[in-house]
């Protein structure tokens, strides 16, 4: 309410507008959020915005989320891709989030090749940053046989990687008509709820061990 009052007076800074848009987004008012975000994005395109590049990246990622909620996956891909081209590679957690978002976008479009590519990119980032020994073993295998590499380790909660693995499992099922039981089990162990539910169904059906 107060951000909006300042905005209506024409006194809200660009960063304040970014926060106003984020506030509307938190309230699930994505159309109002997008109206603010689009105004800011236009200023960015005109090199007039007083926003740090990191805030610009998050702005584009938020716009992608809003468009996805509205069912415009093409726009979501566009803004997630723009964010990815500008994100600082040292901010690897945000890089992974963008990989996950793009993988989901392409999966919704049934573009399984691109979905897999972004999922694999995200998994490489997580393993490289958090589990270097696992990454090196996978690298020695030419980044093949991911399931056999991951199955050698006991996994705690790693929901983001579990989600990315689940995308690969979904793509495998859509391509072959068969569940990838090994990868489903791993994603389930990592705490990704979607994988846990699907793996339970396949186990109860006697298809997965």
Kinemage of the C-alpha trace (Angstrom):
@kinemage 1
@onewidth
@group {chain A} dominant
@subgroup {mainchain}
@vectorlist {calphas} color= white
{ca unk a 1} P 0.000 0.000 0.000
{ca unk a 2} L 2.736 2.449 0.919
{ca unk a 3} L 4.859 1.637 -2.109
{ca unk a 4} L 1.774 2.260 -4.247
{ca unk a 5} L 1.113 5.609 -2.541
{ca unk a 6} L 4.679 6.739 -3.273
{ca unk a 7} L 4.420 5.410 -6.826
{ca unk a 8} L 1.187 7.340 -7.373
{ca unk a 9} L 2.998 10.502 -6.275
{ca unk a 10} L 5.715 9.860 -8.850
{ca unk a 11} L 8.385 9.635 -6.158
{ca unk a 12} L 9.183 5.936 -6.106
{ca unk a 13} L 12.717 4.977 -7.155
{ca unk a 14} L 13.371 2.259 -9.706
{ca unk a 15} L 14.371 -0.127 -6.940
{ca unk a 16} L 11.189 0.818 -5.106
{ca unk a 17} L 9.195 -0.010 -8.244
{ca unk a 18} L 10.939 -3.355 -8.376
{ca unk a 19} L 9.840 -3.959 -4.763
{ca unk a 20} L 6.304 -2.779 -5.563
{ca unk a 21} L 6.097 -5.286 -8.412
{ca unk a 22} L 7.469 -8.020 -6.160
{ca unk a 23} L 4.857 -7.125 -3.521
{ca unk a 24} L 2.031 -7.529 -6.027
{ca unk a 25} L 3.586 -10.805 -7.125
{ca unk a 26} L 3.610 -12.034 -3.521
{ca unk a 27} L -0.111 -11.238 -3.419
{ca unk a 28} L -0.588 -13.348 -6.587
{ca unk a 29} L -1.636 -10.245 -8.508
{ca unk a 30} L 0.581 -11.102 -11.455
{ca unk a 31} L -1.058 -8.698 -13.878
{ca unk a 32} L -0.395 -5.726 -11.624
{ca unk a 33} L 3.119 -7.000 -10.951
{ca unk a 34} L 3.771 -7.290 -14.678
{ca unk a 35} L 2.535 -3.744 -15.337
{ca unk a 36} L 5.226 -2.467 -12.945
{ca unk a 37} L 7.878 -4.882 -14.197
{ca unk a 38} L 7.206 -3.985 -17.837
{ca unk a 39} L 7.610 -0.296 -17.044
{ca unk a 40} L 10.971 -1.014 -15.440
{ca unk a 41} L 12.041 -3.325 -18.226
{ca unk a 42} L 11.351 -0.602 -20.776
{ca unk a 43} L 13.637 1.720 -18.831
{ca unk a 44} L 16.298 -1.006 -18.795
{ca unk a 45} L 16.054 -1.408 -22.572
{ca unk a 46} L 16.439 2.380 -22.924
{ca unk a 47} L 19.454 2.378 -20.567
{ca unk a 48} L 17.532 4.639 -18.199
{ca unk a 49} L 16.928 2.328 -15.230
{ca unk a 50} L 18.716 2.888 -11.945
{ca unk a 51} L 18.940 -0.806 -11.108
{ca unk a 52} L 21.946 -3.000 -10.375
{ca unk a 53} L 22.443 -5.770 -12.934
{ca unk a 54} L 21.684 -8.371 -10.260
{ca unk a 55} L 18.302 -6.741 -9.639
{ca unk a 56} L 17.660 -6.635 -13.372
{ca unk a 57} L 18.309 -10.373 -13.592
{ca unk a 58} L 15.877 -11.096 -10.772
{ca unk a 59} L 13.357 -8.729 -12.357
{ca unk a 60} L 13.454 -10.760 -15.593
{ca unk a 61} L 13.223 -14.025 -13.653
{ca unk a 62} L 10.174 -12.676 -11.810
{ca unk a 63} L 8.610 -11.576 -15.097
{ca unk a 64} L 9.125 -15.105 -16.395
{ca unk a 65} L 7.314 -16.518 -13.364
{ca unk a 66} L 4.392 -14.128 -13.880
{ca unk a 67} L 4.097 -15.023 -17.546
{ca unk a 68} L 4.272 -18.718 -16.722
{ca unk a 69} L 1.418 -18.320 -14.237
{ca unk a 70} L -0.565 -16.613 -16.999
{ca unk a 71} L 0.152 -19.509 -19.355
{ca unk a 72} L 2.478 -17.599 -21.678
{ca unk a 73} L 5.368 -20.068 -21.736
{ca unk a 74} L 6.969 -18.434 -24.769
{ca unk a 75} L 7.372 -15.166 -22.839
{ca unk a 76} L 8.574 -17.080 -19.783
{ca unk a 77} L 11.323 -18.712 -21.851
{ca unk a 78} L 12.249 -15.351 -23.337
{ca unk a 79} L 12.720 -13.629 -19.974
{ca unk a 80} L 14.371 -16.602 -18.285
{ca unk a 81} L 16.798 -16.779 -21.216
{ca unk a 82} L 17.497 -13.048 -20.962
{ca unk a 83} L 18.164 -13.402 -17.245
{ca unk a 84} L 20.497 -16.330 -17.904
{ca unk a 85} L 22.588 -14.337 -20.386
{ca unk a 86} L 23.144 -11.585 -17.805
{ca unk a 87} L 23.464 -13.491 -14.543
{ca unk a 88} L 26.833 -13.504 -12.778
{ca unk a 89} L 28.155 -17.061 -13.116
{ca unk a 90} L 29.566 -16.770 -9.583
{ca unk a 91} L 25.991 -16.563 -8.322
{ca unk a 92} L 25.661 -20.240 -9.077
{ca unk a 93} L 22.519 -20.783 -7.000
{ca unk a 94} L 20.645 -18.269 -9.169
{ca unk a 95} L 22.145 -19.874 -12.291
{ca unk a 96} L 20.747 -23.223 -11.140
{ca unk a 97} L 17.336 -21.678 -10.446
{ca unk a 98} L 17.268 -20.308 -13.990
{ca unk a 99} L 18.293 -23.697 -15.408
{ca unk a 100} L 15.443 -25.291 -13.480
{ca unk a 101} L 12.968 -22.657 -14.704
{ca unk a 102} L 14.026 -23.096 -18.332
{ca unk a 103} L 13.934 -26.875 -18.070
{ca unk a 104} L 10.370 -26.650 -16.746
{ca unk a 105} L 9.373 -24.168 -19.457
{ca unk a 106} L 10.593 -26.418 -22.241
{ca unk a 107} L 9.064 -29.473 -20.598
{ca unk a 108} L 5.646 -27.771 -20.569
{ca unk a 109} L 6.138 -27.089 -24.280
{ca unk a 110} L 6.997 -30.792 -24.760
{ca unk a 111} L 10.383 -29.755 -26.124
{ca unk a 112} L 12.115 -32.580 -24.286
{ca unk a 113} L 15.537 -32.114 -25.882
{ca unk a 114} L 15.871 -28.547 -24.593
{ca unk a 115} L 14.310 -29.537 -21.272
{ca unk a 116} L 16.947 -32.260 -20.861
{ca unk a 117} L 19.782 -29.935 -21.868
{ca unk a 118} L 18.833 -27.358 -19.220
{ca unk a 119} L 18.266 -30.046 -16.585
{ca unk a 120} L 21.698 -31.557 -17.274
{ca unk a 121} L 23.308 -28.099 -17.152
{ca unk a 122} L 21.743 -27.488 -13.750
{ca unk a 123} L 22.797 -30.884 -12.422
{ca unk a 124} L 26.365 -30.247 -13.581
{ca unk a 125} L 26.363 -26.926 -11.711
{ca unk a 126} L 25.091 -28.482 -8.480
{ca unk a 127} L 27.514 -31.387 -8.593
{ca unk a 128} L 30.435 -29.174 -9.574
{ca unk a 129} L 29.813 -26.726 -6.725
{ca unk a 130} L 28.595 -29.028 -3.966
{ca unk a 131} L 29.756 -32.557 -4.828
{ca unk a 132} L 33.021 -32.241 -6.801
{ca unk a 133} L 34.018 -35.877 -6.349
{ca unk a 134} L 30.716 -37.028 -7.870
{ca unk a 135} L 31.136 -34.484 -10.664
{ca unk a 136} L 34.633 -35.774 -11.475
{ca unk a 137} L 33.412 -39.363 -11.626
{ca unk a 138} L 30.622 -38.359 -13.994
{ca unk a 139} L 33.102 -36.328 -16.035
{ca unk a 140} L 35.346 -39.387 -16.379
{ca unk a 141} L 32.385 -41.197 -17.891
{ca unk a 142} L 31.988 -38.455 -20.467
{ca unk a 143} L 28.913 -37.129 -18.649
{ca unk a 144} L 27.066 -40.334 -19.426
{ca unk a 145} L 25.536 -42.968 -17.115
{ca unk a 146} L 24.296 -40.339 -14.656
{ca unk a 147} L 22.054 -42.816 -12.863
{ca unk a 148} L 24.850 -45.310 -12.225
{ca unk a 149} L 27.113 -42.532 -10.918
{ca unk a 150} L 24.522 -41.030 -8.579
{ca unk a 151} L 23.321 -44.427 -7.322
{ca unk a 152} L 26.707 -45.037 -5.650
{ca unk a 153} L 26.076 -42.281 -3.104
{ca unk a 154} L 23.650 -41.795 -0.250
{ca unk a 155} L 21.747 -38.577 -0.764
{ca unk a 156} L 20.270 -36.211 1.755
{ca unk a 157} L 17.826 -33.459 0.951
{ca unk a 158} L 18.661 -31.979 -2.455
{ca unk a 159} L 15.269 -30.992 -3.823
{ca unk a 160} L 16.445 -28.815 -6.696
{ca unk a 161} L 18.611 -31.556 -8.150
{ca unk a 162} L 15.809 -34.012 -7.443
{ca unk a 163} L 13.484 -31.836 -9.514
{ca unk a 164} L 15.968 -31.660 -12.392
{ca unk a 165} L 16.416 -35.443 -12.298
{ca unk a 166} L 12.636 -35.853 -12.262
{ca unk a 167} L 12.417 -33.756 -15.442
{ca unk a 168} L 14.867 -36.187 -17.064
{ca unk a 169} L 12.697 -39.075 -15.832
{ca unk a 170} L 9.558 -37.495 -17.258
{ca unk a 171} L 11.281 -36.937 -20.582
{ca unk a 172} L 12.523 -40.536 -20.595
{ca unk a 173} L 8.990 -41.794 -19.955
{ca unk a 174} L 7.517 -39.570 -22.666
{ca unk a 175} L 10.147 -40.788 -25.122
{ca unk a 176} L 10.126 -44.505 -24.293
{ca unk a 177} L 6.857 -45.180 -22.493
{ca unk a 178} L 8.814 -46.784 -19.630
{ca unk a 179} L 9.665 -45.369 -16.170
{ca unk a 180} L 13.319 -44.743 -15.340
{ca unk a 181} L 13.165 -46.513 -11.980
{ca unk a 182} L 16.768 -45.907 -10.968
{ca unk a 183} L 16.606 -42.152 -11.517
{ca unk a 184} L 13.135 -41.920 -9.976
{ca unk a 185} L 14.437 -43.579 -6.843
{ca unk a 186} L 17.363 -41.154 -6.652
{ca unk a 187} L 15.132 -38.096 -7.136
{ca unk a 188} L 12.829 -39.499 -4.468
{ca unk a 189} L 15.733 -39.964 -2.039
{ca unk a 190} L 16.686 -36.333 -2.610
{ca unk a 191} L 13.333 -35.281 -1.231
{ca unk a 192} L 11.566 -34.095 -4.366
{ca unk a 193} L 7.902 -34.761 -3.592
{ca unk a 194} L 6.799 -35.193 -7.194
{ca unk a 195} L 9.318 -37.996 -7.656
{ca unk a 196} L 8.361 -39.588 -4.340
{ca unk a 197} L 4.715 -39.803 -5.376
{ca unk a 198} L 5.428 -41.202 -8.846
{ca unk a 199} L 7.995 -43.682 -7.529
{ca unk a 200} L 5.485 -44.902 -4.923
{ca unk a 201} L 2.887 -45.482 -7.653
{ca unk a 202} L 5.315 -47.449 -9.838
{ca unk a 203} L 6.486 -49.520 -6.863
{ca unk a 204} L 2.923 -50.342 -5.799
{ca unk a 205} L 2.246 -51.391 -9.370
{ca unk a 206} L 5.212 -53.765 -9.175
{ca unk a 207} L 6.992 -52.024 -12.065
{ca unk a 208} L 9.856 -50.438 -10.082
{ca unk a 209} L 11.792 -52.300 -7.378
